[in-house]
Amino acid sequence: MTRDMKATRDAFGEELVELGRKNRKIVVLSGDLEDSTRAQYFKKEFPDRFFNIGIAEQDVLGIAVGLSLDGLIPFACSFAVFLTNRAYGILRISICYNQRNVKIIGSHAGLTVGPDGATAQCLEDFAITRVLPNIIVLCPCDAVETKKCVNFMADYCGPVYMRLGRVPFPILTKESDPFTMGKANIMREGRDVTIIACGIMVSEALQAAQSLAQEGIEARVINMHTIKPLDKEAIIRAAKETGAIVTAEEHQLYGGLGGAVSEVLVKNIPSPLEMVAVNDVFGESGEADELLKKYHLKDIDIVEAVKKVIKRK
């Protein structure tokens, strides 16, 4: 399966410029990482609407709140680990509690930051953000979907967090494909099991489904691009129609997509569930694909989880 490749951070930077041309209320703040997050594209085009706050993530979010009070639409950009971990207090009270119209762009999330190592590999941002009231949490599966997320964020009034990745991954969707915040998309139909994935793991899930089909197992693949609010109807329908669920995410086992799906199942339709995620450890320095293999986030790991969960049906 050969597909075009592109990093979601690149798509974000490109679309932000397009939006900046249409809407002068959009401003961008950076934690001195605009080259990495691709906010530099906006900086080059609109230097008077770009602010490098420096290595001070609390200030990045705090100043973004102030700009929102003046009617502007601030996009605050840095590595996911810095905006969700170091600036959590500002995110919780100044942004979410006060329902400020601030857009938080957490780039370089997950193991695929690669050589930057454990301190930069944010594996807990879903757990941190989805527990907060009043915030929407997005994790697009590819570059095309990223652009749709950026447009949604600009139009929506309220806090939004979006997770982006560093390395290029396959483009799985088309411009014409539907995108609605909070509504999951079925990427592949199947009757035997459902794989619910987000971000780069959607690509791995589709590869796993292809391998399973050769063994006579038809897997439904769902792209859960919105982590909060979760598409409960899609999860319940999948459990009723396929009888078993596997979740796949580039995140810690605890508190992420798998945990969110399990909450829906236990309240509505208890079903066998297996989770493919980082198993309660920190990452390490290495190339992206090497790390995905070592920490069991590849298609073969999803295949193994599927076979295990089907036995529990």
C-alpha positions in Angstrom: 0.0 0.0 0.0 1.9 3.0 -1.3 0.6 6.4 -0.2 1.9 10.0 -0.2 3.6 11.0 3.0 3.4 14.3 4.9 3.8 15.4 8.5 0.7 16.9 10.2 2.9 19.8 11.5 3.6 20.8 7.9 -0.1 20.8 7.0 -0.8 22.9 10.1 1.7 25.5 9.2 0.4 25.7 5.6 -3.2 26.0 6.5 -2.6 28.6 9.3 -1.2 30.9 6.6 -4.2 30.4 4.4 -6.5 31.3 7.4 -4.3 34.2 8.3 -5.0 35.7 4.8 -8.7 35.4 5.3 -9.0 36.4 9.0 -6.9 39.2 10.5 -8.0 38.3 14.0 -5.8 35.2 13.9 -2.5 35.7 15.8 0.1 33.1 16.6 2.3 32.7 19.7 5.4 30.5 19.9 7.5 29.0 22.7 10.7 29.6 20.6 10.0 26.6 18.5 8.3 28.1 15.5 10.7 26.4 13.1 9.7 23.0 14.5 6.0 23.6 14.8 5.9 25.2 11.4 4.4 28.4 12.9 7.4 30.0 11.1 5.3 30.0 7.9 2.8 32.4 9.6 5.7 34.4 11.0 7.1 35.0 7.6 3.8 36.0 6.1 2.4 38.1 9.0 5.3 39.2 11.3 3.1 41.8 13.0 0.7 39.1 14.1 3.3 36.7 15.4 4.8 36.7 18.9 7.8 34.6 20.0 7.4 34.5 23.8 10.5 32.4 24.3 11.0 29.3 26.4 8.2 30.2 28.8 5.2 28.1 28.1 3.1 29.5 30.9 3.6 32.9 29.4 2.7 31.6 25.9 -0.7 30.5 27.2 -1.2 33.4 29.6 -0.6 36.0 26.9 -2.8 34.0 24.5 -5.6 34.4 27.1 -5.0 38.2 27.1 -5.1 38.4 23.4 -8.4 36.5 23.3 -9.9 39.0 25.7 -9.3 41.6 23.0 -11.3 39.6 20.5 -8.3 38.0 18.7 -8.0 34.3 17.9 -4.7 33.1 19.3 -3.0 29.9 18.2 -0.4 29.0 20.9 2.3 26.6 19.4 5.0 24.5 21.0 5.9 20.9 21.8 2.9 19.0 23.3 5.0 18.0 26.3 5.7 21.7 27.2 2.2 23.1 26.7 0.4 20.3 28.6 2.9 19.5 31.3 4.7 22.8 32.1 1.8 25.1 31.5 -1.0 22.9 33.0 -2.1 25.5 35.6 -2.7 28.2 33.0 -4.4 25.7 30.7 -6.7 24.5 33.5 -7.8 27.8 35.1 -7.0 30.7 32.7 -8.2 28.9 29.6 -10.6 26.0 30.4 -12.2 27.4 33.5 -12.7 30.8 31.9 -13.7 29.2 28.5 -11.3 31.5 26.6 -11.1 31.3 22.9 -7.5 29.9 22.8 -6.2 27.3 20.4 -3.4 25.1 21.7 -1.2 23.3 19.2 0.8 20.5 20.7 3.3 19.5 18.1 5.9 16.7 18.3 3.7 14.4 20.4 4.3 10.7 21.0 7.3 8.5 20.6 7.8 9.6 17.0 9.6 12.8 18.2 12.4 10.2 18.0 15.9 11.3 18.8 14.8 14.1 21.2 14.1 11.3 23.7 11.9 10.7 26.7 11.7 14.3 28.0 10.3 15.5 24.7 8.0 12.6 23.9 4.6 13.6 25.2 2.7 10.4 26.0 0.1 11.8 28.4 -1.5 14.8 26.7 -4.8 13.0 26.1 -5.1 12.1 29.8 -4.2 15.7 30.8 -6.5 17.5 28.4 -9.6 15.3 28.2 -10.1 15.5 32.0 -10.6 19.3 31.8 -14.1 20.7 31.3 -14.8 23.0 28.3 -12.0 21.8 26.0 -12.1 20.0 22.7 -9.3 17.5 22.0 -8.3 16.7 18.4 -5.9 14.2 16.9 -6.0 14.2 13.1 -4.9 11.1 11.3 -3.1 12.8 8.4 -2.2 16.1 6.8 -5.5 16.5 4.9 -7.5 16.0 8.1 -5.2 18.4 10.0 -6.2 21.2 7.6 -9.8 20.5 8.3 -9.1 20.6 12.1 -7.4 23.9 11.8 -10.4 25.4 10.0 -12.7 24.1 12.6 -10.5 25.5 15.4 -10.5 29.0 13.8 -14.3 29.0 13.5 -15.1 27.5 16.9 -15.3 29.8 19.9 -13.7 28.1 22.9 -10.6 26.2 24.0 -9.3 23.5 21.6 -6.2 21.3 21.9 -4.8 19.6 18.8 -2.0 17.0 18.8 0.4 17.0 15.9 3.4 14.8 14.9 6.9 15.4 13.8 7.5 12.8 11.1 5.8 12.3 7.7 3.1 9.6 7.7 0.7 8.3 5.0 -2.1 10.5 3.7 -5.2 8.4 4.2 -8.0 10.8 3.6 -9.2 13.1 0.7 -10.4 16.6 0.6 -13.9 15.4 -0.2 -14.1 13.1 2.9 -16.4 14.4 5.6 -15.1 15.9 8.8 -17.2 16.7 11.7 -15.8 17.4 15.1 -17.0 14.7 17.5 -18.0 12.3 14.7 -15.7 9.4 14.0 -15.1 8.2 10.4 -15.2 4.6 9.4 -12.0 3.9 7.3 -12.8 0.3 6.6 -15.8 -1.9 7.1 -15.7 -5.2 9.0 -17.9 -7.5 11.0 -15.5 -9.5 13.2 -13.8 -6.9 15.3 -13.4 -3.1 15.4 -10.1 -1.2 15.6 -10.5 2.3 17.0 -7.4 4.4 16.4 -6.2 8.0 16.3 -3.4 10.0 14.8 -0.6 8.0 13.2 -2.0 4.8 14.5 -4.9 4.9 12.0 -2.3 4.0 9.3 -1.0 1.1 11.4 -4.6 0.0 12.0 -5.4 -0.1 8.3 -2.3 -2.1 7.6 -3.3 -4.5 10.4 -6.8 -4.9 8.9 -5.3 -5.7 5.5 -3.1 -8.4 7.0 -6.1 -9.8 9.0 -8.2 -9.9 5.9 -5.7 -12.4 4.4 -6.5 -14.7 7.3 -10.2 -14.3 6.9 -10.7 -11.8 9.7 -12.6 -8.7 8.7 -11.7 -5.7 10.9 -13.6 -2.5 10.9 -11.3 0.5 11.3 -12.5 3.7 12.9 -10.6 7.0 12.8 -11.4 8.6 16.2 -10.0 12.1 15.3 -11.8 13.7 18.2 -10.7 12.4 21.6 -13.1 14.8 23.4 -16.1 14.8 22.9 -15.8 11.1 22.0 -18.2 9.6 19.4 -20.1 7.4 21.8 -22.6 6.3 19.2 -19.9 5.0 16.9 -18.3 3.0 19.7 -21.6 1.5 20.9 -22.6 0.6 17.3 -19.2 -1.1 16.7 -19.5 -3.1 19.9 -23.0 -4.3 19.0 -22.1 -5.1 15.4 -18.6 -6.6 15.8 -18.6 -7.8 19.4 -15.0 -6.9 20.2 -12.9 -3.7 20.2 -9.1 -2.9 20.0 -7.9 0.6 20.5 -4.6 1.9 19.1 -2.8 5.1 20.2 0.6 6.7 20.5 0.0 7.5 24.1 0.2 5.9 27.5 -2.0 3.0 28.3 -3.6 4.9 31.1 -6.0 7.8 30.5 -5.9 8.0 26.7 -8.2 6.8 23.9 -8.4 3.3 25.3 -9.5 4.5 28.7 -12.1 6.8 27.1 -13.5 4.0 25.0 -13.6 1.6 28.0 -15.7 4.2 29.9 -18.2 4.2 27.1 -18.4 0.4 26.9 -18.7 -0.2 30.6 -21.6 2.2 30.9 -23.5 1.0 27.7 -22.5 -2.3 26.3 -19.7 -4.2 28.2 -17.5 -5.8 25.5 -14.1 -7.5 25.2 -11.5 -4.7 24.8 -7.7 -4.8 24.1 -5.5 -1.6 24.1 -2.4 -1.0 22.0 -0.5 1.8 23.7 2.7 2.6 25.5 2.6 0.3 28.6 3.3 2.6 31.5 6.9 3.5 30.7 8.8 6.5 29.4 10.3 6.4 25.9 13.9 6.9 24.8 16.0 8.4 22.0 15.8 6.6 18.7 14.4 6.8 15.2 10.6 7.0 15.0 9.9 3.6 13.4 12.5 1.9 15.7 10.6 3.2 18.7 7.2 2.2 17.4 8.5 -1.3 17.0 10.2 -1.5 20.4 7.2 -0.1 22.3 4.8 -2.4 20.4 2.8 0.2 18.4 3.1 -1.4 14.9 0.5 -3.1 12.8 1.7 -6.5 13.9 1.0 -5.5 17.5 -2.6 -4.6 16.5 -3.0 -7.9 14.7 -1.9 -9.7 17.9 -4.4 -7.7 20.0 -7.2 -8.4 17.5 -6.6 -12.2 17.7 -6.5 -12.0 21.5 -9.8 -10.0 21.8 -11.6 -12.2 19.3 -10.9 -15.2 21.5 -12.8 -13.3 24.3 -16.0 -12.8 22.3 
